Amino acid sequence: MNENGKQKLRVGVIFGGRSGEHEVSLNSAQSVMRALNPDKYDVIPIGIDKNGRWLTGDVVGTLTEGKNSSRPATLLPDPQATGLMQLNEGENVGITSVSQLDVIFPVLHGPYGEDGTVQGLLELANLPYVGAGVVGSAVGMDKAIFKQVMTASGLPVLPWLLVRSSEWHKRPYKIIEQIEAILVYPVFTKPANLGSSVGICKCNNREDLQAGLDEAASYDRRIVVEQSANVRELEVSVLGNDEPVASVVGEVRPRREFYDYVAKYVSDDSELIIPADLTQEQSDDVRRLAVQAYKAIDCAGLGRVDLLLDVANGRFYLNEINTIPGFTQISMYPKLWEATGLPYSQLLDKLIELAIERHEEKEQLKKSLE
């Protein structure tokens, strides 16, 4: 109970995970947990280590400092057991309840968290959760499927092609020839299912391309190769379920060659321009495209839509949607909403409200033919 006698919501914040974005997730989750209003919420940290083991207790200490201060835990795919369970070992082996949960706030970036896998577990457990469902998460995570959905929806993307890692390893010279026949240097190589610019390389020649394909193949079995262009990098934060709204438009001007992992989370030396220097018409077009892309993949709750403005011809291209965008202090998603008039803590309130609203709507749907 809070001081007004109201029951506080028990919010399970899931973070960590066994993807290449583990550390980014830790930073985002700590920012989220610090900002959740303690008068409204009881926060239950749920950590996942790099081996995929779920933990409860002092999870941050365990995952960031190597402390032995947490215990194995799990969520069951059982609607009758909507709580965090502790796995007991030794003489008291078994499962005991740690806390009931009212809503889950996943702060998992990349595979095994942002790609629909955890969302599937939460659907089975019948728990409300922040963010997109299974389909929206999976499509937003997979760069190749996302581009195919954009094209099918009549939304613009840069020229690209898909390379399977197995084909690259078997027939490297044939793959190089195929790429060079369709695209011109420079090109980008990207793992299809990874975010935060992990594994992305800009390739200016054949030697770079070989190295970029090797790098991307070390992270994923599918690789997106995309045409580079002289572009401005724009980002829009979208919020909502069936009637999403877009924030002001921001622009990223990286001081590195492109907006890579180091620029996003380590160096803090990229120039973030909010709002972007666009005409009103351009800004309206970008926000409209962002909402259209968001709806096209059936996103929900939140998503940061990244677009490109071709300097040569003035055209906009959809780049990707991050369905669980970064929430660190230098992350664009909350910065854009703050500039639009929605402060960080109120943004978290709205996301939790949207999660519960969406869950209640799904509970009204028929689940049998009777």
Sequence and secondary structure as in RCSB ss.txt:
>XXXX:A:sequence
MNENGKQKLRVGVIFGGRSGEHEVSLNSAQSVMRALNPDKYDVIPIGIDKNGRWLTGDVVGTLTEGKNSSRPATL
LPDPQATGLMQLNEGENVGITSVSQLDVIFPVLHGPYGEDGTVQGLLELANLPYVGAGVVGSAVGMDKAIFKQVM
TASGLPVLPWLLVRSSEWHKRPYKIIEQIEAILVYPVFTKPANLGSSVGICKCNNREDLQAGLDEAASYDRRIVV
EQSANVRELEVSVLGNDEPVASVVGEVRPRREFYDYVAKYVSDDSELIIPADLTQEQSDDVRRLAVQAYKAIDCA
GLGRVDLLLDVANGRFYLNEINTIPGFTQISMYPKLWEATGLPYSQLLDKLIELAIERHEEKEQLKKSLE
>XXXX:A:secstr
  TTS   EEEEEEEE SSTTHHHHHHHHHHHHHHS TTTEEEEEEEE TT  EEEESHHHHHHH  S EEEEEE
 S TT  EEEEEE GGG EEEEEEE SEEEEE  STTTTSSHHHHHHHHHT  BSS  HHHHHHHH HHHHHHHH
HHTT     EEEEEHHHHHH HHHHHHHHHHH  SSEEEEETT  TTTT EEESSHHHHHHHHHHHHTT SEEEE
EE  SEEEEEEEEEESSS EEEEEEEEE SSSS  HHHHHTS  SEEESS S  HHHHHHHHHHHHHHHHHTT  
EEEEEEEEEETTT  EEEEEEESS   STT HHHHHHHHHT  HHHHHHHHHHHHHHHHHHHHTS  S  
